[in-house]
Amino acid sequence: MAYPASTPLLSVSPLQFDPIWIEEVFRLFDVVWIGFSGGVDSHVLLHSLNHQLSVAQREKLRAIYIHHGLSVNADHWLNHCERVCRQLGVTFTAEHVQIKTQASLEDAARNARYHAFEKRMGKSDVSWLAHHAGDQAETVLFRLLRGTGGKGLAGIPQQRPIGTQGSTLMRPLLTASKDDILRYAHHQQLEWVDDESNLDEAFTRNFLRQSVVPVLKRRFAQMERNIASSAQRVAMDYLMLSQFANQQLTQWCDAFGGLKLSYLADKNLDERLFWWRYFLDSHGVSLPHAQLESI
């Protein structure tokens, strides 16, 4: 599936989508799904989009609530989302998921959401999520503190494939700040729900959001937008680097797609790690730096 060539937002204050981009999206995709949690971010995404659509475009719009069952308020949030969609005239659906036990509850919940999207989406569908510049800044900081490489510093991609059918995931608000979103919500007198788990600083991202980012923003007012802009440039650089690296790897692989290690024999350790990482990435395998060194 081809992606729209233009950028999503025409303006962040006031928040407004580019009508050319909207037209392109609704021409390319059969159904546009909005991941709707009932929080302010997803409410603003749904509300602002819905008010810019034609009647024909609204026929393609769907909102989906993922019920994790992690909060006693989950049923209330589901009812709230259904009521909002009824008021907006947007088709609403809910998906109940089971969280699989793993090291990170955040990762488990995120994986369950993505699987739920994949279950509902057709190959010519797109899902929109309401991640914004603040989420991008938190993600880059979080990965940097964990010792990520260039790919990790690219942050959250604005659009990417999802699932095995060739469906698409998009984040059209990624260049908007939290302040832009709140300004729109208050101006439109929207009502939203607050997830109490977002205040639990036992989760690293919440700690960064509550205790670290506010301190940095007092000194660097444009921190979120600057980090989001840097991540976007890193993502483009990484994409170009990947294309060049894969062209070289194609020449170094045998007829069965195996990498001939003799080509790496005269390389130093850093170069070997570079080519080994890109070879594994081309096969959908991502390993931490320590594991690459061990191999």
N, C-alpha and C positions, 0 to 999 in steps of 0.2 A: 504494500500500500504506500503510495506517495504521500509525503507530508506537505501541508500548505507552505508556500514559499514566503509569505508575508509574516509579520509578527502579530501576536494576539491583541495587544492593547494599543489603542490610539491615544489614551490619556490615563494617568493614574489619579489625577485630582482635577476634575471629577473622574471617577472610574468609568471608563468607556472602552468597549471593544472596537477594534477596527472592523467596520462593516464589510470591507473587502475580504478580510480574513474569515469572518463569520460565513460569508457567502461561500468561500472556498471549502471550509470545513463541512458545511451542510450539503455541499455538492459531492464531496469525496466519500462521505460516510453515510451508511444507512440509518444508524441510530447513534445519538449522542447521549451517553449516560453521564449523570452528575453524581459523584460520590457525595451523599448528603448526610452528614452526621447530626445536623441540627445546630452545630456551633456557628459562631459568627462568620468564620472564613467561608465555609461551604454555603451558608445562607446567602452571603453577599454574592458569591459566584453564581448561584442559581438565580437569584433575584435580578442581578444586573444583566445576565445573559437573556433571561426570559423576556425582559422588557425591551430588548433590541431585536427580537425575532419576528419574522412574518408569520402569518397563520400557517403556511405550508411548512415552515421550519419548525414550528412548535409541535407539529405532528411527529417529528423525529426525536423530540426531547423526552428523556426519562430521568427520574431521580431514584437512586437506590440507597437504602439505609442498611448498613451491616450491623446486625445484632450479635455482639460478642458474648453477652451474658456476664460480663465482668463487673458490671455495676448494678446496684439495686434500682438505679434510675433508668436502666436501659429501655424498659417498656414505656416509661414516660417520654423518653426521647423519641422513640419510634412513633408514638401517638402525636407528638409535637410535629415531627417531620411530615407525617401524613396530613395533618391539618394545614400546614403551610402549603404543601403541594396542592391540596384541594382549593385553597384560596387563590393560588397562582394559575390553576388550571393545568398543572403539570402531572403527567402520569407517574404514579408512585409505586414502588415495589420495595419489599424488605426481604433480606436474606439472613437466616439464622445460621451461625457458624459455630463449630466446636474448636476451641483453642487447643492445639497440640502442645504437650509439655516439652519445653526446651529451655536452654540456658537463659534466654532473654524473653520476658513476657512481652516487651515492646515488639521484638522481632516476630514472635508467634502471632500476635494480633495483626501485625502488618501483613504477614504471609497469608493469614486467613482471609483478610480483606481482598488481597489480590486474587486468591483462588475463587472467591465469591464473584468478583468481577469477571474472571475468565469463564466461569460457569454460565453467566448470563449473556455474555457478549458473543455476537457472531463475528466472522472474520472481517466483515466490512463495517464493524462498529468501533466507536472510540469512547473511552472513559475519561472524564475530566476530574482532576483532583484539585483542591484549593490551596496547595502549598504556595507560600508567598516568600518574599525576600528574607523575612525573618527566619523562616524555616531553612532557607538555603544557607544563611549565615551560621545557624546552629549546626547544621549538618557538616559544613566545611570545618568549623571549629572542633566538632566532635571527632571527625576523622583525622584532623591534624594532630590532636592530642593522642590519638591511638597510633600515630606513626604511619599514616597512609602515604601512598605514592601519588604520582600524577593523576591517575584515573580517579582516585578518591577525592582529590582536590577539585576535580571538575564538578563535584557536588551532585545535586539532584538534576537529572536531565529534564528539559522542558517537554520532550516527547520521546517515546521509545516504543518498540513492539512489546506486547504482553501476551503470554500464553503460546500455545502451539499452532493456533489457527491463523496467526498473522494479524490479530486485533491490535489496537493502538491505545496508548496511555498518554494523556497530555496534561500539562500543568500551566494553564494560561495566565495565572496570576503571579507567576514566579518573579516578575520584575516589580510588583507592587509591594509596598511596605505594609506592616500591620496597621500603622497609623492611617494609611490610605483606605484600608478595609474598614476600620472603625469609623472613619469620617463618613464613608458611604452609608454604613449601617445606621448611624445616628441620624443622618440627614433623611434617610428613608423611614425612620422610626421602626426598624426591624426588631423583632424579638428572637432571642436565641437561647440555647441551653449552654451550660458550662459543665464540662467534665471535671469532676473533683480530682481525678487522677492526675490532671495536668499540674496540680500544686505539689505533688509528692516528689520531693527532691531526692528520693532514693533512686529515681530514674535519672540517668546522667543528662539527658536532653533537658529535662525539667530544671535540673540544677543550673545548667548553662543559661536557660531562658530566664529563670527567676533571680539568680545571684551573680552571674558573670556578665551576660550581655548588657544589663542596665548600667553597670559600672563602666563598661567600655563605651557605651553610647553617650555617657556624660562627657567624655573626652573626645570621642569621634562620632559626631552626630549623624553622619552619613554612612556609618559602619555597615549597616545591612545592605544598602544599595551598592556600596563599594565592593563588598565581599561577593555579592551576587554577580556584579559585573566582572570581577576577576574570575569567578568560577566559570562564567560563560566563555571567557577568552581561553581559559585553560582547557575547557571542553573542546573548543574548536582546534586548539593546538594538538590536543591528544588525538582527536579524530584524524587530523592530517598525518600525524606521526604514525598512527596505526595503519593508515593506508600505505605509507611508504614502507613500513616494517613488514607488512604482509606481502607486499610485492617482492621484497628480498627473500622472505621465507619461502615463497612459492618456488623460487629458484633453488633453494637449499633442500627441498623435500623430495622424497622419492615418489615413484608412481603410486604408492599406496598412501601418500600423505604423511609419511614418517619423516621426522627431521634427522638429517645426516649429521651426527655429532662431530664428524671430522671437520666440518666447516667452523666449529667453535673451538677447536683444539688450540689454536694459536691466539685466542682472545683472552684478555684478563678477566678476573672474576666478575667485575661489574658488567662488562660487555656480555659475558655468558648469561648472567642473570637477566639482563635486558632481553636478549633473544629468547631465552627459555620462557620468560614471562609472557612475551607476545605469542609464542607458539601455543602455550597452554590457553591463553585468552581466545585464540582463534578456534579452539576446540571447546569453548565454554567452561574452562576450568580456571578458577581464580584462587591463588594461594597466598597466604601471608609471606612477607619477605623472609622470615626465619625458616619457613618450610622450603622455600626456593633454595636458600643457601644450603640446607640440609641435603636436598636432592642433588 
